Amino acid sequence: MVGKCKDCEFCFPHEEYGFVCADAHYGENISDSLEEVKDCYSEGLDAFIERSKKEEIPFIPGTKLSQIKIDGRKQIELRDQEGKGIRIKASNAKKMMPGIEVERLMFDDTYLVKVIFDPKPFNGGKCLIVK
C-alpha cells in the first residue's frame, strides 16, 4: 500500500523536529516529506474512512434484504439510520427481516438499512449480536 506520509498511522508530531516516523523511517525528521507518497505507508484512520466512503456500494431504491445474494453462513451487520447495529447470520436475517430495505453496502459485511431499530433490546448500547 502506498500513500502520503502525513496520512500514515505512524506519522507523529514532535516538539523538536516537527514530525517523526515510528515505522520504516523510525526517529527520522520527516517534516519535509509529509506530502511525498511512500511505499512504507500504513493507512491511518482518516485515510481508511475516506477510502471506505469511496468503496460503498449503493443499492437501487426499494431493494429488500431478501433480494440480495449473500452467503447464508456469513455473519453480517445491519446498521440502522441511528447507527445501531445487529450482528447476525445472513440466513437468519433474511428469514427474520426479509422486507427491510437496504440502502448500501458500507464494508465487506455491513449493510445500511432504511429502518430504526427498537432501542429496548440494545440496553443503551449500539450493537446487538444474534446467535
Solvent accessible surface area in square Angstrom, and as a share of the most:
residue,aa,sasa,rsa
1,M,141,0.63
2,V,85,0.49
3,G,13,0.13
4,K,79,0.34
5,C,8,0.05
6,K,97,0.41
7,D,59,0.30
8,C,16,0.10
9,E,89,0.40
10,F,64,0.27
11,C,20,0.12
12,F,99,0.41
13,P,105,0.66
14,H,68,0.31
15,E,186,0.84
16,E,136,0.61
17,Y,97,0.37
18,G,31,0.29
19,F,70,0.29
20,V,22,0.13
21,C,8,0.05
22,A,43,0.33
23,D,62,0.32
24,A,66,0.51
25,H,58,0.26
26,Y,173,0.66
27,G,42,0.41
28,E,89,0.40
29,N,82,0.42
30,I,7,0.04
31,S,37,0.24
32,D,144,0.74
33,S,17,0.11
34,L,33,0.17
35,E,101,0.45
36,E,92,0.41
37,V,95,0.55
38,K,31,0.13
39,D,121,0.63
40,C,42,0.25
41,Y,24,0.09
42,S,28,0.18
43,E,36,0.16
44,G,7,0.07
45,L,128,0.64
46,D,116,0.60
47,A,23,0.18
48,F,77,0.32
49,I,75,0.38
50,E,95,0.43
51,R,87,0.32
52,S,11,0.07
53,K,123,0.52
54,K,157,0.67
55,E,101,0.45
56,E,46,0.21
57,I,92,0.47
58,P,104,0.65
59,F,50,0.21
60,I,140,0.71
61,P,120,0.76
62,G,37,0.35
63,T,23,0.13
64,K,73,0.31
65,L,0,0.00
66,S,58,0.37
67,Q,126,0.56
68,I,17,0.09
69,K,201,0.85
70,I,22,0.11
71,D,69,0.36
72,G,27,0.26
73,R,191,0.70
74,K,84,0.36
75,Q,74,0.33
76,I,0,0.00
77,E,24,0.11
78,L,0,0.00
79,R,64,0.23
80,D,1,0.01
81,Q,86,0.38
82,E,98,0.44
83,G,34,0.33
84,K,13,0.06
85,G,1,0.01
86,I,17,0.09
87,R,69,0.25
88,I,0,0.00
89,K,79,0.33
90,A,0,0.00
91,S,34,0.22
92,N,45,0.23
93,A,0,0.00
94,K,49,0.21
95,K,157,0.67
96,M,122,0.54
97,M,32,0.14
98,P,62,0.39
99,G,50,0.48
100,I,21,0.11
101,E,41,0.18
102,V,1,0.01
103,E,47,0.21
104,R,76,0.28
105,L,33,0.16
106,M,33,0.15
107,F,80,0.33
108,D,123,0.64
109,D,30,0.15
110,T,7,0.04
111,Y,14,0.05
112,L,20,0.10
113,V,0,0.00
114,K,111,0.47
115,V,43,0.25
116,I,106,0.54
117,F,21,0.09
118,D,84,0.43
119,P,87,0.54
120,K,165,0.70
121,P,71,0.45
122,F,13,0.05
123,N,141,0.72
124,G,81,0.78
125,G,34,0.33
126,K,128,0.54
127,C,74,0.44
128,L,51,0.25
129,I,109,0.55
130,V,43,0.24
131,K,208,0.88
